[in-house]
Each structure stands twice: as structure tokens, then as C-alpha cells.
Amino acid sequence: MTLPPCPICKSEFVYQDQSLLICPECAHEWNPEEPDEDALIVKDANGALLAEGDKLTLIKDLKIKGSSQVLKIGTKAVIKRIVEGKDHQLDCKVDGAGEMMITAKFVKKA
């Protein structure tokens, strides 16, 4: 049985002590059966939960800040990571434009 890596430091040296998993590197303890309170909950324009690795489609033309380029409706993107922030929650790789931050309310899950 393989144990998941530590959610804090991503260490692979996790061990189990009864019902808890313990990371020897950062001393974080957690119960894998309980939901993670620290996980960010980000939803798209339709209310679907988004996760890292999800494929997205833009639902609105978006002007790229500091550029004259515009991302058109239907442009595809892939979520690299989800970050906490007011303006932009999704760090994405956008087809034809590279990597950039996008607000979740302007995308839908593909």
C-alpha cells in the first residue's frame, strides 16, 4: 500500500500511526479519511468544482493585461495550479498564449 505525499511539504516519507498519517519532515499530521479544510474550493461559471489538471474553455473574450492581444471565446486552457486570490485563482497554460492567470468566473470545465 502506498501512502499519499504530505499535503504541506509534498514529502514522500509519510508513515501511518493508527488512523493518522504523519510527515517526518514537517511534522504535519492528518487523517486521510477527513476532508482537507485547507483545500481551496474554486468553481467555474457553471458552478462545477475545478481541480489541477482540468481542461477549461473560455466563455468570454478576455483582453490580456499589458498587451493588445485578446483571448477569444472557446480558447482552451489547462489548470496548472489553483491559488488563493481575489482577482485570479487559476494559473493556466492557455493555447496560443502561454502561461497566465485567469479568473474562474470566465471559464467553464471542458
Residue pairs with C-beta under 8 A, 6 or more apart in sequence:
3 14
3 15
3 16
3 21
4 14
4 21
4 32
5 11
5 12
5 14
6 14
6 23
6 25
6 26
6 28
7 28
7 30
7 36
7 38
8 23
8 26
8 28
9 23
9 25
9 26
9 28
11 23
11 24
11 25
11 26
13 23
13 24
13 25
14 21
14 22
14 23
14 24
15 21
15 22
15 24
16 22
19 31
19 33
20 29
20 30
20 31
21 29
21 30
21 31
21 32
22 28
22 29
23 29
30 36
40 82
40 83
40 84
40 89
41 49
42 49
42 50
42 82
42 89
42 90
42 104
43 49
43 50
43 104
44 50
44 56
44 104
44 105
44 107
44 108
44 109
45 59
45 104
45 105
45 106
45 107
45 108
46 108
46 109
48 108
48 109
50 56
50 79
50 82
50 90
50 104
50 107
50 109
51 79
51 82
52 79
52 80
52 81
52 82
53 78
53 79
54 78
54 79
54 109
54 110
55 76
55 77
55 78
55 109
55 110
56 76
56 77
56 78
56 79
56 90
56 92
56 102
56 107
56 108
56 109
56 110
57 74
57 75
57 76
57 77
57 107
57 108
57 109
57 110
58 71
58 72
58 73
58 74
58 75
58 77
58 102
58 106
58 107
59 73
59 106
59 107
59 108
60 73
60 106
61 70
61 71
61 72
61 73
62 70
62 71
62 102
62 106
63 69
63 70
63 71
64 70
64 71
64 97
64 100
69 97
71 94
71 97
75 94
75 95
75 96
75 97
76 94
76 95
76 110
77 90
77 92
77 93
77 94
77 95
77 102
77 107
78 92
78 93
79 90
79 91
79 92
80 91
80 92
80 93
80 99
81 91
82 89
82 90
82 91
83 89
83 90
83 91
83 101
85 101
87 101
87 103
88 101
88 102
88 103
89 102
89 103
89 104
90 101
90 102
90 103
90 104
90 107
91 99
91 100
91 101
92 99
92 100
92 101
92 102
93 99
94 100
94 102
